[in-house]
C-alpha cells in the first residue's frame, strides 16, 4: 500500500466529512423543514460520495468493498432525490408551515392561477 | 497495511459522530418530516461508517449491512411521505 494511495484516501474522506458536518449543522440550524430537506438532499449526497470514492481507491477497483461502495453510491444518487422530493411534497400537503422570513410560495401562486 | 486500516477506523468513528450530531433534530423536530429528514441523514452516515468499519476490519460480510441500511432507509422515507400525504395507498 503506497503512501500516495493513503494520502488520496485521507483527502477524499476529509472532504466528504467536511460536507457531511456542514449538512448536519444545516439540519440542526435551518429554520424550517424545507430548508432542512435541502441540506439533507444536496449536502449529504455530496458528503457521502467522496468517502465512497476513497474506498474504491483504497481497496482497488475489483474488490468486494469497491463493488458495494459503488452500489451504495448509485442508490444514493437515484433514491435520495426521489425521497427528498416526496418528503417535501408530503410536508407541503400536510400543511407544515414555512419559515416567517420566506418570501415566495410558488405552489400556492400556481394553484391560484389555475383556479 | 495497518496504516490505511487505522485511517478507515478513524473515518468510521467520524461518520458515527456526524450521525450523532443530527440526533437532537430527531428528538425536538417540530413536525414528523423534520424527524424523517434527521433519521435519513443519520442512517446514511451509519451506512458509511459500516462500510469503512468493514474495510478496516477486513470483514466483507458487513458490507451487505450497509447496502441494506441505505436502501431501506430511503424506502422508509418514501413510505412515510406517502403516508403523510394521503394516508397510505
N, CA and C atoms of all chains as a GROMACS GRO file, in nm:
protein
  612
    1UNK      N    1   0.086  -0.119   0.000
    1UNK     CA    2   0.000   0.000   0.000
    1UNK      C    3   0.089   0.124   0.000
    2UNK      N    4   0.088   0.193  -0.110
    2UNK     CA    5   0.181   0.306  -0.121
    2UNK      C    6   0.128   0.427  -0.045
    3UNK      N    7   0.218   0.518  -0.017
    3UNK     CA    8   0.180   0.637   0.058
    3UNK      C    9   0.084   0.725  -0.020
    4UNK      N   10   0.099   0.724  -0.154
    4UNK     CA   11   0.013   0.810  -0.236
    4UNK      C   12  -0.134   0.772  -0.217
    5UNK      N   13  -0.160   0.640  -0.217
    5UNK     CA   14  -0.299   0.596  -0.203
    5UNK      C   15  -0.355   0.638  -0.067
    6UNK      N   16  -0.273   0.624   0.039
    6UNK     CA   17  -0.319   0.665   0.172
    6UNK      C   18  -0.353   0.813   0.175
    7UNK      N   19  -0.267   0.894   0.111
    7UNK     CA   20  -0.293   1.039   0.111
    7UNK      C   21  -0.421   1.071   0.032
    8UNK      N   22  -0.440   1.004  -0.083
    8UNK     CA   23  -0.561   1.030  -0.162
    8UNK      C   24  -0.685   0.990  -0.083
    9UNK      N   25  -0.681   0.874  -0.018
    9UNK     CA   26  -0.795   0.830   0.063
    9UNK      C   27  -0.824   0.929   0.175
   10UNK      N   28  -0.718   0.978   0.241
   10UNK     CA   29  -0.737   1.072   0.352
   10UNK      C   30  -0.799   1.201   0.303
   11UNK      N   31  -0.750   1.252   0.188
   11UNK     CA   32  -0.803   1.380   0.138
   11UNK      C   33  -0.950   1.366   0.100
   12UNK      N   34  -0.984   1.256   0.028
   12UNK     CA   35  -1.124   1.237  -0.012
   12UNK      C   36  -1.214   1.220   0.110
   13UNK      N   37  -1.168   1.143   0.211
   13UNK     CA   38  -1.250   1.121   0.330
   13UNK      C   39  -1.272   1.251   0.406
   14UNK      N   40  -1.167   1.331   0.417
   14UNK     CA   41  -1.182   1.458   0.492
   14UNK      C   42  -1.275   1.552   0.416
   15UNK      N   43  -1.265   1.555   0.282
   15UNK     CA   44  -1.356   1.640   0.205
   15UNK      C   45  -1.502   1.598   0.226
   16UNK      N   46  -1.527   1.467   0.219
   16UNK     CA   47  -1.664   1.419   0.241
   16UNK      C   48  -1.712   1.448   0.381
   17UNK      N   49  -1.623   1.431   0.480
   17UNK     CA   50  -1.663   1.458   0.618
   17UNK      C   51  -1.695   1.605   0.639
   18UNK      N   52  -1.619   1.694   0.572
   18UNK     CA   53  -1.649   1.837   0.586
   18UNK      C   54  -1.789   1.866   0.533
   19UNK      N   55  -1.823   1.808   0.415
   19UNK     CA   56  -1.958   1.828   0.362
   19UNK      C   57  -2.063   1.770   0.457
   20UNK      N   58  -2.036   1.651   0.511
   20UNK     CA   59  -2.134   1.587   0.600
   20UNK      C   60  -2.158   1.669   0.725
   21UNK      N   61  -2.049   1.723   0.783
   21UNK     CA   62  -2.065   1.803   0.904
   21UNK      C   63  -2.145   1.929   0.875
   22UNK      N   64  -2.117   1.992   0.758
   22UNK     CA   65  -2.193   2.114   0.726
   22UNK      C   66  -2.340   2.080   0.704
   23UNK      N   67  -2.368   1.963   0.640
   23UNK     CA   68  -2.507   1.924   0.623
   23UNK      C   69  -2.576   1.896   0.755
   24UNK      N   70  -2.505   1.830   0.847
   24UNK     CA   71  -2.565   1.803   0.978
   24UNK      C   72  -2.592   1.932   1.053
   25UNK      N   73  -2.498   2.026   1.045
   25UNK     CA   74  -2.520   2.156   1.111
   25UNK      C   75  -2.640   2.227   1.049
   26UNK      N   76  -2.654   2.217   0.914
   26UNK     CA   77  -2.770   2.278   0.849
   26UNK      C   78  -2.899   2.216   0.897
   27UNK      N   79  -2.900   2.084   0.911
   27UNK     CA   80  -3.022   2.018   0.960
   27UNK      C   81  -3.054   2.063   1.102
   28UNK      N   82  -2.950   2.089   1.181
   28UNK     CA   83  -2.975   2.136   1.318
   28UNK      C   84  -3.022   2.281   1.321
   29UNK      N   85  -2.968   2.366   1.232
   29UNK     CA   86  -2.982   2.510   1.249
   29UNK      C   87  -3.082   2.577   1.156
   30UNK      N   88  -3.122   2.509   1.044
   30UNK     CA   89  -3.209   2.574   0.946
   30UNK      C   90  -3.347   2.601   1.005
   31UNK      N   91  -3.416   2.706   0.958
   31UNK     CA   92  -3.537   2.750   1.026
   31UNK      C   93  -3.661   2.665   1.001
   32UNK      N   94  -3.679   2.606   0.881
   32UNK     CA   95  -3.800   2.526   0.862
   32UNK      C   96  -3.769   2.397   0.787
   33UNK      N   97  -3.871   2.316   0.767
   33UNK     CA   98  -3.847   2.178   0.720
   33UNK      C   99  -3.798   2.176   0.576
   34UNK      N  100  -3.838   2.276   0.496
   34UNK     CA  101  -3.798   2.273   0.355
   34UNK      C  102  -3.648   2.303   0.340
   35UNK      N  103  -3.598   2.397   0.420
   35UNK     CA  104  -3.454   2.424   0.420
   35UNK      C  105  -3.376   2.302   0.468
   36UNK      N  106  -3.433   2.234   0.568
   36UNK     CA  107  -3.363   2.116   0.621
   36UNK      C  108  -3.359   2.005   0.519
   37UNK      N  109  -3.468   1.989   0.440
   37UNK     CA  110  -3.468   1.888   0.335
   37UNK      C  111  -3.362   1.920   0.230
   38UNK      N  112  -3.345   2.050   0.201
   38UNK     CA  113  -3.240   2.088   0.106
   38UNK      C  114  -3.102   2.049   0.157
   39UNK      N  115  -3.075   2.076   0.286
   39UNK     CA  116  -2.946   2.035   0.344
   39UNK      C  117  -2.929   1.885   0.336
   40UNK      N  118  -3.038   1.813   0.368
   40UNK     CA  119  -3.026   1.668   0.370
   40UNK      C  120  -2.998   1.613   0.232
   41UNK      N  121  -3.068   1.664   0.128
   41UNK     CA  122  -3.052   1.602  -0.004
   41UNK      C  123  -2.918   1.637  -0.068
   42UNK      N  124  -2.887   1.764  -0.079
   42UNK     CA  125  -2.765   1.802  -0.152
   42UNK      C  126  -2.639   1.772  -0.073
   43UNK      N  127  -2.634   1.822   0.050
   43UNK     CA  128  -2.508   1.817   0.123
   43UNK      C  129  -2.473   1.676   0.165
   44UNK      N  130  -2.576   1.598   0.200
   44UNK     CA  131  -2.545   1.463   0.245
   44UNK      C  132  -2.503   1.376   0.128
   45UNK      N  133  -2.564   1.396   0.010
   45UNK     CA  134  -2.518   1.322  -0.109
   45UNK      C  135  -2.373   1.356  -0.140
   46UNK      N  136  -2.342   1.486  -0.142
   46UNK     CA  137  -2.205   1.528  -0.172
   46UNK      C  138  -2.110   1.485  -0.061
   47UNK      N  139  -2.160   1.472   0.062
   47UNK     CA  140  -2.073   1.426   0.169
   47UNK      C  141  -2.051   1.276   0.167
   48UNK      N  142  -2.143   1.203   0.102
   48UNK     CA  143  -2.127   1.057   0.100
   48UNK      C  144  -2.043   1.010  -0.018
   49UNK      N  145  -2.046   1.082  -0.129
   49UNK     CA  146  -1.977   1.032  -0.249
   49UNK      C  147  -1.823   1.030  -0.236
   50UNK      N  148  -1.757   1.138  -0.187
   50UNK     CA  149  -1.610   1.130  -0.178
   50UNK      C  150  -1.558   1.016  -0.089
   51UNK      N  151  -1.618   0.987   0.029
   51UNK     CA  152  -1.570   0.871   0.103
   51UNK      C  153  -1.589   0.739   0.028
   52UNK      N  154  -1.697   0.728  -0.051
   52UNK     CA  155  -1.716   0.605  -0.128
   52UNK      C  156  -1.608   0.592  -0.236
   53UNK      N  157  -1.575   0.704  -0.302
   53UNK     CA  158  -1.465   0.702  -0.399
   53UNK      C  159  -1.333   0.669  -0.328
   54UNK      N  160  -1.317   0.720  -0.205
   54UNK     CA  161  -1.196   0.690  -0.128
   54UNK      C  162  -1.186   0.540  -0.102
   55UNK      N  163  -1.300   0.476  -0.074
   55UNK     CA  164  -1.300   0.331  -0.051
   55UNK      C  165  -1.261   0.256  -0.179
   56UNK      N  166  -1.314   0.303  -0.295
   56UNK     CA  167  -1.279   0.240  -0.423
   56UNK      C  168  -1.129   0.255  -0.448
   57UNK      N  169  -1.074   0.375  -0.422
   57UNK     CA  170  -0.931   0.398  -0.444
   57UNK      C  171  -0.847   0.314  -0.348
   58UNK      N  172  -0.889   0.309  -0.222
   58UNK     CA  173  -0.808   0.243  -0.122
   58UNK      C  174  -0.806   0.092  -0.133
   59UNK      N  175  -0.920   0.032  -0.172
   59UNK     CA  176  -0.927  -0.114  -0.174
   59UNK      C  177  -0.906  -0.173  -0.312
   60UNK      N  178  -0.896  -0.089  -0.416
   60UNK     CA  179  -0.880  -0.142  -0.552
   60UNK      C  180  -1.014  -0.161  -0.619
   61UNK      N  181  -1.018  -0.138  -0.750
   61UNK     CA  182  -1.146  -0.134  -0.820
   61UNK      C  183  -1.216  -0.270  -0.823
   62UNK      N  184  -1.141  -0.380  -0.819
   62UNK     CA  185  -1.204  -0.512  -0.834
   62UNK      C  186  -1.248  -0.576  -0.704
   63UNK      N  187  -1.226  -0.508  -0.590
   63UNK     CA  188  -1.254  -0.573  -0.462
   63UNK      C  189  -1.403  -0.568  -0.429
   64UNK      N  190  -1.444  -0.650  -0.330
   64UNK     CA  191  -1.584  -0.651  -0.287
   64UNK      C  192  -1.622  -0.518  -0.224
   65UNK      N  193  -1.528  -0.453  -0.156
   65UNK     CA  194  -1.555  -0.323  -0.092
   65UNK      C  195  -1.591  -0.218  -0.196
   66UNK      N  196  -1.512  -0.217  -0.307
   66UNK     CA  197  -1.538  -0.119  -0.413
   66UNK      C  198  -1.674  -0.145  -0.476
   67UNK      N  199  -1.710  -0.274  -0.495
   67UNK     CA  200  -1.839  -0.305  -0.557
   67UNK      C  201  -1.954  -0.256  -0.471
   68UNK      N  202  -1.949  -0.283  -0.338
   68UNK     CA  203  -2.057  -0.238  -0.250
   68UNK      C  204  -2.058  -0.087  -0.241
   69UNK      N  205  -1.940  -0.025  -0.240
   69UNK     CA  206  -1.935   0.122  -0.234
   69UNK      C  207  -2.001   0.182  -0.357
   70UNK      N  208  -1.978   0.122  -0.475
   70UNK     CA  209  -2.041   0.175  -0.596
   70UNK      C  210  -2.191   0.153  -0.594
   71UNK      N  211  -2.235   0.037  -0.540
   71UNK     CA  212  -2.381   0.013  -0.528
   71UNK      C  213  -2.444   0.120  -0.439
   72UNK      N  214  -2.379   0.147  -0.324
   72UNK     CA  215  -2.433   0.248  -0.232
   72UNK      C  216  -2.435   0.385  -0.300
   73UNK      N  217  -2.331   0.416  -0.380
   73UNK     CA  218  -2.326   0.546  -0.447
   73UNK      C  219  -2.440   0.559  -0.547
   74UNK      N  220  -2.465   0.453  -0.626
   74UNK     CA  221  -2.573   0.459  -0.725
   74UNK      C  222  -2.708   0.472  -0.655
   75UNK      N  223  -2.726   0.395  -0.545
   75UNK     CA  224  -2.851   0.405  -0.469
   75UNK      C  225  -2.873   0.547  -0.418
   76UNK      N  226  -2.767   0.607  -0.360
   76UNK     CA  227  -2.780   0.742  -0.306
   76UNK      C  228  -2.817   0.840  -0.417
   77UNK      N  229  -2.749   0.828  -0.533
   77UNK     CA  230  -2.772   0.925  -0.640
   77UNK      C  231  -2.911   0.913  -0.700
   78UNK      N  232  -2.970   0.794  -0.697
   78UNK     CA  233  -3.102   0.778  -0.759
   78UNK      C  234  -3.215   0.796  -0.658
   79UNK      N  235  -3.203   0.737  -0.541
   79UNK     CA  236  -3.317   0.733  -0.449
   79UNK      C  237  -3.325   0.856  -0.360
   80UNK      N  238  -3.208   0.918  -0.329
   80UNK     CA  239  -3.209   1.034  -0.240
   80UNK      C  240  -3.290   1.151  -0.298
   81UNK      N  241  -3.275   1.189  -0.427
   81UNK     CA  242  -3.360   1.297  -0.480
   81UNK      C  243  -3.508   1.262  -0.478
   82UNK      N  244  -3.540   1.135  -0.512
   82UNK     CA  245  -3.680   1.096  -0.513
   82UNK      C  246  -3.741   1.104  -0.373
   83UNK      N  247  -3.667   1.054  -0.273
   83UNK     CA  248  -3.719   1.056  -0.137
   83UNK      C  249  -3.731   1.199  -0.085
   84UNK      N  250  -3.632   1.284  -0.118
   84UNK     CA  251  -3.639   1.423  -0.072
   84UNK      C  252  -3.757   1.495  -0.134
   85UNK      N  253  -3.778   1.471  -0.263
   85UNK     CA  254  -3.892   1.535  -0.330
   85UNK      C  255  -4.024   1.488  -0.269
   86UNK      N  256  -4.036   1.356  -0.246
   86UNK     CA  257  -4.160   1.304  -0.188
   86UNK      C  258  -4.183   1.361  -0.049
   87UNK      N  259  -4.076   1.374   0.029
   87UNK     CA  260  -4.089   1.428   0.165
   87UNK      C  261  -4.133   1.573   0.164
   88UNK      N  262  -4.070   1.654   0.076
   88UNK     CA  263  -4.105   1.796   0.071
   88UNK      C  264  -4.250   1.813   0.027
   89UNK      N  265  -4.291   1.734  -0.074
   89UNK     CA  266  -4.428   1.740  -0.123
   89UNK      C  267  -4.528   1.700  -0.013
   90UNK      N  268  -4.494   1.592   0.059
   90UNK     CA  269  -4.582   1.546   0.166
   90UNK      C  270  -4.590   1.649   0.277
   91UNK      N  271  -4.476   1.712   0.310
   91UNK     CA  272  -4.478   1.814   0.415
   91UNK      C  273  -4.566   1.932   0.373
   92UNK      N  274  -4.555   1.972   0.245
   92UNK     CA  275  -4.636   2.084   0.198
   92UNK      C  276  -4.785   2.048   0.201
   93UNK      N  277  -4.817   1.928   0.152
   93UNK     CA  278  -4.958   1.885   0.151
   93UNK      C  279  -5.014   1.868   0.291
   94UNK      N  280  -4.928   1.826   0.385
   94UNK     CA  281  -4.974   1.808   0.523
   94UNK      C  282  -4.986   1.941   0.596
   95UNK      N  283  -4.943   2.052   0.531
   95UNK     CA  284  -4.962   2.183   0.591
   95UNK      C  285  -4.856   2.224   0.689
   96UNK      N  286  -4.735   2.170   0.675
   96UNK     CA  287  -4.625   2.217   0.761
   96UNK      C  288  -4.593   2.361   0.726
   97UNK      N  289  -4.594   2.454   0.823
   97UNK     CA  290  -4.578   2.596   0.790
   97UNK      C  291  -4.438   2.629   0.744
   98UNK      N  292  -4.428   2.731   0.655
   98UNK     CA  293  -4.297   2.781   0.615
   98UNK      C  294  -4.242   2.874   0.722
   99UNK      N  295  -4.115   2.905   0.706
   99UNK     CA  296  -4.048   2.999   0.794
   99UNK      C  297  -4.111   3.138   0.775
  100UNK      N  298  -4.115   3.219   0.881
  100UNK     CA  299  -4.174   3.353   0.873
  100UNK      C  300  -4.105   3.442   0.771
  101UNK      N  301  -3.974   3.420   0.749
  101UNK     CA  302  -3.899   3.503   0.656
  101UNK      C  303  -3.907   3.457   0.512
  102UNK      N  304  -3.986   3.352   0.482
  102UNK     CA  305  -3.996   3.305   0.344
  102UNK      C  306  -4.066   3.411   0.258
  103UNK      N  307  -4.014   3.434   0.136
  103UNK     CA  308  -4.067   3.544   0.056
  103UNK      C  309  -4.163   3.496  -0.053
  104UNK      N  310  -4.155   3.371  -0.097
  104UNK     CA  311  -4.244   3.328  -0.204
  104UNK      C  312  -4.299   3.189  -0.175
  105UNK      N  313  -4.422   3.162  -0.221
  105UNK     CA  314  -4.480   3.029  -0.216
  105UNK      C  315  -4.533   3.000  -0.356
  106UNK      N  316  -4.446   2.943  -0.442
  106UNK     CA  317  -4.480   2.931  -0.583
  106UNK      C  318  -4.590   2.830  -0.607
  107UNK      N  319  -4.601   2.729  -0.519
  107UNK     CA  320  -4.708   2.630  -0.538
  107UNK      C  321  -4.844   2.697  -0.518
  108UNK      N  322  -4.855   2.780  -0.412
  108UNK     CA  323  -4.982   2.849  -0.388
  108UNK      C  324  -5.015   2.945  -0.502
  109UNK      N  325  -4.911   3.015  -0.554
  109UNK     CA  326  -4.934   3.106  -0.667
  109UNK      C  327  -4.983   3.030  -0.789
  110UNK      N  328  -4.920   2.914  -0.816
  110UNK     CA  329  -4.959   2.834  -0.932
  110UNK      C  330  -5.103   2.785  -0.918
  111UNK      N  331  -5.138   2.740  -0.796
  111UNK     CA  332  -5.274   2.689  -0.777
  111UNK      C  333  -5.377   2.802  -0.783
  112UNK      N  334  -5.337   2.923  -0.738
  112UNK     CA  335  -5.427   3.038  -0.750
  112UNK      C  336  -5.448   3.073  -0.897
  113UNK      N  337  -5.343   3.059  -0.981
  113UNK     CA  338  -5.357   3.085  -1.123
  113UNK      C  339  -5.448   2.983  -1.189
  114UNK      N  340  -5.438   2.857  -1.146
  114UNK     CA  341  -5.517   2.752  -1.210
  114UNK      C  342  -5.666   2.767  -1.182
  115UNK      N  343  -5.700   2.822  -1.066
  115UNK     CA  344  -5.842   2.834  -1.030
  115UNK      C  345  -5.911   2.942  -1.115
  116UNK      N  346   0.006  -0.165   0.559
  116UNK     CA  347  -0.132  -0.215   0.552
  116UNK      C  348  -0.212  -0.170   0.673
  117UNK      N  349  -0.150  -0.175   0.791
  117UNK     CA  350  -0.221  -0.129   0.910
  117UNK      C  351  -0.246   0.021   0.906
  118UNK      N  352  -0.160   0.090   0.832
  118UNK     CA  353  -0.171   0.234   0.819
  118UNK      C  354  -0.308   0.274   0.766
  119UNK      N  355  -0.348   0.213   0.653
  119UNK     CA  356  -0.474   0.251   0.591
  119UNK      C  357  -0.591   0.196   0.671
  120UNK      N  358  -0.571   0.084   0.742
  120UNK     CA  359  -0.680   0.032   0.825
  120UNK      C  360  -0.714   0.128   0.938
  121UNK      N  361  -0.610   0.188   0.998
  121UNK     CA  362  -0.636   0.287   1.103
  121UNK      C  363  -0.709   0.408   1.048
  122UNK      N  364  -0.673   0.446   0.924
  122UNK     CA  365  -0.744   0.557   0.859
  122UNK      C  366  -0.892   0.523   0.841
  123UNK      N  367  -0.920   0.399   0.798
  123UNK     CA  368  -1.060   0.357   0.780
  123UNK      C  369  -1.135   0.363   0.913
  124UNK      N  370  -1.073   0.316   1.020
  124UNK     CA  371  -1.140   0.321   1.152
  124UNK      C  372  -1.167   0.465   1.194
  125UNK      N  373  -1.070   0.554   1.167
  125UNK     CA  374  -1.090   0.695   1.203
  125UNK      C  375  -1.209   0.754   1.126
  126UNK      N  376  -1.217   0.722   0.996
  126UNK     CA  377  -1.330   0.774   0.917
  126UNK      C  378  -1.462   0.717   0.970
  127UNK      N  379  -1.462   0.588   1.006
  127UNK     CA  380  -1.585   0.526   1.059
  127UNK      C  381  -1.630   0.596   1.187
  128UNK      N  382  -1.534   0.626   1.276
  128UNK     CA  383  -1.570   0.693   1.402
  128UNK      C  384  -1.621   0.834   1.373
  129UNK      N  385  -1.558   0.904   1.278
  129UNK     CA  386  -1.602   1.041   1.245
  129UNK      C  387  -1.742   1.041   1.187
  130UNK      N  388  -1.771   0.944   1.098
  130UNK     CA  389  -1.906   0.937   1.040
  130UNK      C  390  -2.010   0.907   1.149
  131UNK      N  391  -1.973   0.823   1.246
  131UNK     CA  392  -2.064   0.797   1.357
  131UNK      C  393  -2.092   0.924   1.436
  132UNK      N  394  -1.988   1.007   1.455
  132UNK     CA  395  -2.007   1.133   1.527
  132UNK      C  396  -2.102   1.225   1.450
  133UNK      N  397  -2.089   1.227   1.315
  133UNK     CA  398  -2.180   1.310   1.236
  133UNK      C  399  -2.323   1.258   1.250
  134UNK      N  400  -2.339   1.125   1.252
  134UNK     CA  401  -2.473   1.068   1.270
  134UNK      C  402  -2.531   1.108   1.404
  135UNK      N  403  -2.447   1.111   1.509
  135UNK     CA  404  -2.495   1.151   1.641
  135UNK      C  405  -2.530   1.300   1.644
  136UNK      N  406  -2.464   1.379   1.556
  136UNK     CA  407  -2.485   1.524   1.556
  136UNK      C  408  -2.628   1.562   1.520
  137UNK      N  409  -2.696   1.481   1.436
  137UNK     CA  410  -2.831   1.519   1.393
  137UNK      C  411  -2.938   1.464   1.488
  138UNK      N  412  -2.899   1.388   1.590
  138UNK     CA  413  -3.000   1.329   1.677
  138UNK      C  414  -3.084   1.431   1.755
  139UNK      N  415  -3.029   1.549   1.795
  139UNK     CA  416  -3.116   1.650   1.858
  139UNK      C  417  -3.235   1.689   1.770
  140UNK      N  418  -3.210   1.698   1.638
  140UNK     CA  419  -3.321   1.732   1.548
  140UNK      C  420  -3.423   1.619   1.547
  141UNK      N  421  -3.376   1.495   1.556
  141UNK     CA  422  -3.468   1.381   1.563
  141UNK      C  423  -3.552   1.389   1.690
  142UNK      N  424  -3.494   1.442   1.798
  142UNK     CA  425  -3.567   1.448   1.924
  142UNK      C  426  -3.665   1.564   1.927
  143UNK      N  427  -3.621   1.684   1.880
  143UNK     CA  428  -3.704   1.802   1.901
  143UNK      C  429  -3.785   1.842   1.778
  144UNK      N  430  -3.750   1.785   1.656
  144UNK     CA  431  -3.811   1.830   1.531
  144UNK      C  432  -3.958   1.861   1.544
  145UNK      N  433  -4.003   1.982   1.510
  145UNK     CA  434  -4.143   2.016   1.535
  145UNK      C  435  -4.241   1.931   1.456
  146UNK      N  436  -4.208   1.894   1.333
  146UNK     CA  437  -4.301   1.812   1.255
  146UNK      C  438  -4.242   1.674   1.231
  147UNK      N  439  -4.328   1.583   1.181
  147UNK     CA  440  -4.281   1.448   1.153
  147UNK      C  441  -4.175   1.450   1.043
  148UNK      N  442  -4.192   1.542   0.945
  148UNK     CA  443  -4.097   1.548   0.834
  148UNK      C  444  -3.956   1.581   0.882
  149UNK      N  445  -3.944   1.670   0.981
  149UNK     CA  446  -3.812   1.701   1.036
  149UNK      C  447  -3.746   1.575   1.091
  150UNK      N  448  -3.824   1.496   1.162
  150UNK     CA  449  -3.768   1.374   1.220
  150UNK      C  450  -3.725   1.276   1.112
  151UNK      N  451  -3.806   1.266   1.003
  151UNK     CA  452  -3.770   1.173   0.895
  151UNK      C  453  -3.641   1.218   0.828
  152UNK      N  454  -3.625   1.351   0.806
  152UNK     CA  455  -3.502   1.402   0.744
  152UNK      C  456  -3.382   1.369   0.830
  153UNK      N  457  -3.394   1.392   0.961
  153UNK     CA  458  -3.282   1.364   1.051
  153UNK      C  459  -3.248   1.215   1.053
  154UNK      N  460  -3.353   1.131   1.052
  154UNK     CA  461  -3.330   0.986   1.055
  154UNK      C  462  -3.262   0.938   0.929
  155UNK      N  463  -3.302   0.994   0.813
  155UNK     CA  464  -3.238   0.959   0.686
  155UNK      C  465  -3.091   0.994   0.687
  156UNK      N  466  -3.061   1.116   0.732
  156UNK     CA  467  -2.921   1.159   0.737
  156UNK      C  468  -2.840   1.068   0.828
  157UNK      N  469  -2.895   1.040   0.946
  157UNK     CA  470  -2.822   0.955   1.041
  157UNK      C  471  -2.798   0.817   0.983
  158UNK      N  472  -2.898   0.762   0.912
  158UNK     CA  473  -2.878   0.625   0.862
  158UNK      C  474  -2.781   0.623   0.744
  159UNK      N  475  -2.778   0.731   0.663
  159UNK     CA  476  -2.677   0.737   0.556
  159UNK      C  477  -2.537   0.739   0.616
  160UNK      N  478  -2.518   0.823   0.719
  160UNK     CA  479  -2.386   0.828   0.782
  160UNK      C  480  -2.353   0.695   0.848
  161UNK      N  481  -2.454   0.629   0.906
  161UNK     CA  482  -2.428   0.500   0.970
  161UNK      C  483  -2.386   0.396   0.867
  162UNK      N  484  -2.448   0.401   0.747
  162UNK     CA  485  -2.410   0.307   0.641
  162UNK      C  486  -2.265   0.331   0.599
  163UNK      N  487  -2.226   0.459   0.587
  163UNK     CA  488  -2.086   0.489   0.553
  163UNK      C  489  -1.992   0.438   0.662
  164UNK      N  490  -2.033   0.456   0.788
  164UNK     CA  491  -1.949   0.409   0.897
  164UNK      C  492  -1.933   0.257   0.891
  165UNK      N  493  -2.043   0.185   0.859
  165UNK     CA  494  -2.034   0.039   0.849
  165UNK      C  495  -1.942  -0.001   0.734
  166UNK      N  496  -1.952   0.068   0.620
  166UNK     CA  497  -1.864   0.039   0.506
  166UNK      C  498  -1.718   0.054   0.546
  167UNK      N  499  -1.686   0.166   0.612
  167UNK     CA  500  -1.546   0.190   0.647
  167UNK      C  501  -1.500   0.095   0.758
  168UNK      N  502  -1.591   0.059   0.848
  168UNK     CA  503  -1.552  -0.038   0.952
  168UNK      C  504  -1.522  -0.173   0.888
  169UNK      N  505  -1.607  -0.213   0.789
  169UNK     CA  506  -1.585  -0.340   0.721
  169UNK      C  507  -1.450  -0.340   0.649
  170UNK      N  508  -1.418  -0.227   0.584
  170UNK     CA  509  -1.290  -0.220   0.513
  170UNK      C  510  -1.173  -0.223   0.611
  171UNK      N  511  -1.189  -0.156   0.726
  171UNK     CA  512  -1.080  -0.153   0.823
  171UNK      C  513  -1.059  -0.286   0.892
  172UNK      N  514  -1.171  -0.359   0.920
  172UNK     CA  515  -1.162  -0.485   0.992
  172UNK      C  516  -1.145  -0.603   0.897
  173UNK      N  517  -1.146  -0.578   0.764
  173UNK     CA  518  -1.134  -0.685   0.664
  173UNK      C  519  -1.245  -0.789   0.678
  174UNK      N  520  -1.367  -0.742   0.700
  174UNK     CA  521  -1.481  -0.833   0.707
  174UNK      C  522  -1.579  -0.795   0.597
  175UNK      N  523  -1.571  -0.867   0.485
  175UNK     CA  524  -1.654  -0.832   0.370
  175UNK      C  525  -1.801  -0.859   0.396
  176UNK      N  526  -1.833  -0.941   0.497
  176UNK     CA  527  -1.973  -0.978   0.520
  176UNK      C  528  -2.052  -0.861   0.577
  177UNK      N  529  -1.982  -0.762   0.638
  177UNK     CA  530  -2.053  -0.646   0.691
  177UNK      C  531  -2.100  -0.551   0.582
  178UNK      N  532  -2.047  -0.569   0.459
  178UNK     CA  533  -2.078  -0.473   0.353
  178UNK      C  534  -2.226  -0.475   0.318
  179UNK      N  535  -2.287  -0.595   0.320
  179UNK     CA  536  -2.429  -0.604   0.284
  179UNK      C  537  -2.517  -0.528   0.382
  180UNK      N  538  -2.473  -0.519   0.509
  180UNK     CA  539  -2.547  -0.441   0.607
  180UNK      C  540  -2.561  -0.296   0.561
  181UNK      N  541  -2.450  -0.242   0.509
  181UNK     CA  542  -2.453  -0.102   0.465
  181UNK      C  543  -2.547  -0.084   0.346
  182UNK      N  544  -2.542  -0.178   0.250
  182UNK     CA  545  -2.629  -0.167   0.132
  182UNK      C  546  -2.776  -0.172   0.174
  183UNK      N  547  -2.810  -0.265   0.263
  183UNK     CA  548  -2.950  -0.276   0.307
  183UNK      C  549  -2.991  -0.155   0.389
  184UNK      N  550  -2.899  -0.103   0.470
  184UNK     CA  551  -2.932   0.014   0.552
  184UNK      C  552  -2.968   0.133   0.464
  185UNK      N  553  -2.886   0.158   0.361
  185UNK     CA  554  -2.913   0.272   0.272
  185UNK      C  555  -3.044   0.251   0.198
  186UNK      N  556  -3.062   0.132   0.137
  186UNK     CA  557  -3.181   0.115   0.053
  186UNK      C  558  -3.307   0.120   0.137
  187UNK      N  559  -3.306   0.058   0.256
  187UNK     CA  560  -3.430   0.057   0.333
  187UNK      C  561  -3.459   0.189   0.402
  188UNK      N  562  -3.355   0.268   0.433
  188UNK     CA  563  -3.384   0.398   0.494
  188UNK      C  564  -3.456   0.489   0.394
  189UNK      N  565  -3.414   0.487   0.266
  189UNK     CA  566  -3.481   0.572   0.169
  189UNK      C  567  -3.618   0.517   0.132
  190UNK      N  568  -3.628   0.382   0.128
  190UNK     CA  569  -3.761   0.322   0.108
  190UNK      C  570  -3.856   0.365   0.219
  191UNK      N  571  -3.805   0.364   0.344
  191UNK     CA  572  -3.887   0.407   0.456
  191UNK      C  573  -3.929   0.552   0.445
  192UNK      N  574  -3.837   0.636   0.396
  192UNK     CA  575  -3.871   0.778   0.380
  192UNK      C  576  -3.983   0.795   0.278
  193UNK      N  577  -3.976   0.719   0.167
  193UNK     CA  578  -4.081   0.731   0.065
  193UNK      C  579  -4.214   0.682   0.120
  194UNK      N  580  -4.213   0.572   0.195
  194UNK     CA  581  -4.338   0.520   0.252
  194UNK      C  582  -4.397   0.620   0.351
  195UNK      N  583  -4.312   0.684   0.434
  195UNK     CA  584  -4.360   0.785   0.528
  195UNK      C  585  -4.420   0.904   0.455
  196UNK      N  586  -4.354   0.942   0.343
  196UNK     CA  587  -4.406   1.055   0.268
  196UNK      C  588  -4.544   1.024   0.210
  197UNK      N  589  -4.560   0.903   0.157
  197UNK     CA  590  -4.691   0.862   0.105
  197UNK      C  591  -4.795   0.865   0.217
  198UNK      N  592  -4.754   0.817   0.333
  198UNK     CA  593  -4.847   0.811   0.447
  198UNK      C  594  -4.890   0.950   0.491
  199UNK      N  595  -4.794   1.044   0.496
  199UNK     CA  596  -4.827   1.180   0.537
  199UNK      C  597  -4.917   1.248   0.435
  200UNK      N  598  -4.897   1.213   0.306
  200UNK     CA  599  -4.966   1.286   0.202
  200UNK      C  600  -5.112   1.241   0.189
  201UNK      N  601  -5.133   1.112   0.182
  201UNK     CA  602  -5.272   1.067   0.162
  201UNK      C  603  -5.306   0.941   0.239
  202UNK      N  604  -5.253   0.927   0.358
  202UNK     CA  605  -5.294   0.819   0.448
  202UNK      C  606  -5.275   0.680   0.387
  203UNK      N  607  -5.159   0.652   0.332
  203UNK     CA  608  -5.121   0.523   0.272
  203UNK      C  609  -5.209   0.483   0.154
  204UNK      N  610  -5.142   0.431   0.050
  204UNK     CA  611  -5.205   0.387  -0.074
  204UNK      C  612  -5.306   0.488  -0.130
   0.00000   0.00000   0.00000
